[in-house]
Amino acid sequence: MTGKSSEISVPELSSYLALHCHETAYRFETLIGAYLSSGSENQTGEIASQNPSKADADLLSRRIKAERLLDGIPKYIDNYMLTLLAARHPLERFDRSILRSYIGNLTAPSPRFVSWKDRQADLRDLTANEVPGTEWDKAALLSSQGASDVLKWRDVPVFKPASDMMIYAMLLFELKPATIVEFGTGHGGSTGFMSDLAQLFGLDCDLHSVDRTGKVPEGFHTNAKHHIADCLQWVRDELPKLRLARPCLFIEDFHEKTDDFLNLLVPNLDVGDYLVIEDSFIKQAALDRFLREHTEVLIDTFYTDFFGVNCTSAVNSILSVQSEMTRSPSSTSSKSQTTQGGRPG
Ligand SMILES: C[S@@+](CC[C@H](N)C(=O)[O-])C[C@H]1O[C@@H](n2cnc3c(N)ncnc32)[C@H](O)[C@@H]1O
């Protein structure tokens, strides 16, 4: 390498570095781009101004085919990336950016469980998206619970995006919760959905749902206990009396006093338990206040980002307890647990 370093372009530097190790030039371009985009020179993510070289593109296509396709079958996103890598014309900005993040994930996958603080740093460049902090576009988000009628499970309304339904199906199968508690029963469609899944998966699972009103259709649930109560009061007064089998999945879908709820509920959680805070676009500040302090609770990005970054109602808030909670003496005394099942790996 000769001349002053300021005269070397990012692609040139990347190719030079790639000659000296097993990484591809495109990988270096991605890393340098990400580094520079955190500085003032590049707030728009325009660094990777070129397509990957043909050699890099071929190498990456082979990796995608080997590592991402299942029996040769691509998902939409794999197919799109293979098309971009085969393109011999300059890519549009959106395509460069989505290719960069896809390849970044292929070559250096991020950890699954991340702290609240790290997550904020990871997502700082997502502010320009249609729905900031997510990869959702506005129209898809607005219609995600149904554009005309509301999503239904066995003809009972469920106020969740369709993506969340599948996230819960996968989470239930992986976590195998021995207890599910949903705060905010609504019409009961969602508790009914969990109840049916638990039965289908052969789980020995106690279900509880809490709501101040009781609109659940007669006979709809097979295996759920409905508590007519204020959620905060129930957590404070009734939850400690229950002997909850572990692991537990708690779902917050009643949307009141998030700070109080987190402070009351979370000390009752054990390692391996999950807490999903739904519709959390408007709860980010409360989550920030709580989770910066409680580093035992991590975000499970496998699920929050399954359909694209935060394409779920639980924005940054599919939470997993990964180490012992700091408990006040009163929060531990009245609860005894049996440990069942395993923590997802
Ligand atoms: C969005 S709905 C729940 C939807 C349901 N989880 C689903 O997915 O279909 C919210 C529910 O929370 C209940 N709710 C709101 N504040 C509450 C509180 N403080 N205590 C108990 N229930 C409450 C309302 O009565 C309403 O039924």
The ligand as an ORCA input file, in Angstrom:
! r2SCAN-3c Opt
* xyz 0 1
  C     -55.845     -4.865     24.433
  S     -56.989     -5.615     25.474
  C     -56.318     -7.210     25.664
  C     -56.303     -7.996     24.417
  C     -55.937     -9.463     24.553
  N     -54.777     -9.697     25.371
  C     -55.718    -10.012     23.167
  O     -54.571    -10.173     22.739
  O     -56.716    -10.252     22.495
  C     -56.678     -4.837     26.989
  C     -57.517     -5.343     28.151
  O     -56.914     -4.856     29.341
  C     -57.939     -4.618     30.291
  N     -57.407     -3.677     31.306
  C     -56.965     -2.408     31.128
  N     -56.477     -1.914     32.280
  C     -56.589     -2.901     33.197
  C     -56.224     -3.015     34.563
  N     -55.643     -2.015     35.236
  N     -56.475     -4.177     35.197
  C     -57.091     -5.204     34.552
  N     -57.425     -5.162     33.256
  C     -57.190     -4.019     32.589
  C     -59.110     -4.077     29.487
  O     -60.321     -4.355     30.155
  C     -58.955     -4.863     28.160
  O     -59.810     -5.989     28.140
*
